[in-house]
């Protein structure tokens, strides 16, 4: 399930980076499942991609405000 941006804002940058790593692994596995025809929930690919983008946006905002 996709995480809300408000929930993500409460996490530390280290926690967000760990979440990105987890999502990248999931994205990799989903890509393989799609290629082999085993992917059942096709909407999950898009949800994972969007959650990664949301986290990277939050990290960028924090880096920009810190400097």
Secondary structure, DSSP 8 states (H G I E B T S, - for coil): ----HHHHHTS-HHHHHHHHHHHHHHHHHHHHHHHHT----THHHHHHHHHHHHHHHHHHHHHHHH-
